[in-house]
């Protein structure tokens, strides 16, 4: 943050919130991973995964809003082959809300109109369940690239822009992988009958 900030200032409140939010998110994701490995019940495991998935909202406070699309969409693309229609609709609604907060006041024009049309088409495909993982991965990468490109401005030296982009990518990779581990689908139950030894009854002499 000191690399990309034009006026870097330390504050105990900001640092404390970052540490507290990261701790809470890490604990909830770890709980979800433990629930999956220990094969918790449907409701208990679902609650653990749902809480872990919603924990990313804590990152959406202040400047952390730019990180949320990459972590959530990238994590879902890595961890889920299939998504319930309600979850797909929820992701689309959250993505629209985040996009409005980030770009709602941006100037219009043909570029923004084309981007809006592409985003609308992607939202329809996601709700219909077509190419969900590919779309999520593409949007996650596009969001990360957009944030990285925004670091190259006239107010910052070029080397600080490159340094900030590299450090940003280094932070995103473990964050996306950790989120993916927390929201991964539950392990299917093992059918013990398939592993029972086959016995043959002996014929009477």
C-alpha positions, -999 to 999 in steps of 0.1 A, spaced: 0 0 0 29 24 6 41 17 -29 9 27 -46 -3 55 -22 5 91 -32 3 101 5 12 70 26 2 75 62 2 50 90 -29 47 113 -36 22 141 -73 20 131 -65 11 95 -38 -14 104 -60 -29 131 -89 -34 108 -68 -51 82 -53 -75 107 -87 -82 123 -105 -88 90 -77 -111 77 -78 -131 110 -116 -135 109 -116 -145 72 -88 -170 78 -105 -186 108 -138 -190 89 -121 -204 58 -101 -228 80 -133 -239 97 -149 -246 63 -118 -266 52 -120 -286 84 -157 -292 80 -151 -306 45 -122 -329 55 -141 -342 85 -173 -347 64 -196 -327 85 -233 -331 79 -251 -313 50 -265 -284 71 -234 -280 93 -210 -282 63 -232 -258 43 -233 -233 71 -195 -234 74 -190 -230 36 -217 -202 34 -202 -183 63 -167 -186 48 -179 -175 14 -197 -144 29 -166 -135 49 -150 -119 18 -175 -90 24 -151 -78 51 -126 -71 23 -150 -48 6 -146 -20 31 -127 11 17 -100 4 -9 -105 -34 -4 -135 -33 -28 -112 -37 -57 -100 -70 -44 -134 -87 -39 -142 -96 -75 -109 -113 -81 -110 -133 -49 -147 -144 -51 -148 -151 -88 -114 -166 -89 -121 -188 -59 -153 -201 -73 -137 -208 -107 -110 -229 -90 -132 -247 -66 -166 -253 -81 -176 -273 -112 -213 -268 -106 -231 -240 -89 -267 -238 -78 -288 -213 -97 -295 -193 -66 -257 -190 -59 -251 -179 -95 -278 -152 -93 -263 -140 -60 -228 -138 -75 -242 -118 -104 -261 -94 -80 -229 -88 -59 -208 -83 -90 -233 -57 -103 -233 -39 -70 -195 -38 -68 -192 -26 -104 -217 2 -97 -197 12 -66 -164 12 -85 -175 25 -119 -209 40 -114 -196 76 -117 -172 69 -146 -178 88 -178 -199 72 -205 -190 66 -242 -187 37 -266 -161 19 -245 -182 19 -214 -213 9 -234 -195 -21 -250 -182 -31 -215 -217 -29 -201 -231 -51 -230 -203 -77 -225 -210 -77 -187 -247 -81 -193 -242 -110 -217 -218 -127 -192 -244 -122 -164 -271 -139 -185 -248 -168 -194 -239 -172 -157 -275 -173 -146 -283 -199 -173 -253 -219 -162 -233 -217 -195 -195 -215 -192 -197 -203 -156 -162 -213 -146 -146 -198 -177 -166 -165 -173 -157 -163 -136 -120 -169 -143 -120 -143 -171 -137 -117 -150 -114 -124 -120 -83 -119 -142 -98 -88 -159 -105 -73 -125 -69 -80 -113 -54 -66 -145 -76 -35 -142 -64 -28 -107 -28 -34 -117 -31 -11 -147 -46 17 -125 -14 18 -105 5 33 -135 -5 70 -132 12 103 -136 13 108 -99 35 78 -92 69 68 -106 69 39 -130 90 17 -108 65 21 -80 37 11 -103 55 -21 -113 64 -28 -77 28 -23 -66 15 -45 -94 39 -74 -86 31 -72 -49 -6 -70 -56 -4 -102 -77 17 -119 -50 -11 -111 -24 -39 -122 -47 -26 -157 -55 -27 -171 -19 -59 -152 -12 -77 -168 -42 -64 -202 -34 -74 -199 3 -109 -187 -7 -112 -216 -31 -103 -241 -4 -130 -227 19 -159 -228 -6 -150 -261 -23 -177 -286 -28 -181 -312 0 -165 -346 -3 -190 -371 -15 -199 -398 10 -180 -431 7 -201 -461 -2 -188 -488 22 -207 -515 4 -185 -512 -26 -154 -520 -5 -168 -550 13 -149 -582 5 -168 -608 -16 -172 -641 1 -182 -673 -15 -201 -699 5 -186 -733 5 -206 -762 -7 -215 -789 17 -197 -822 9 
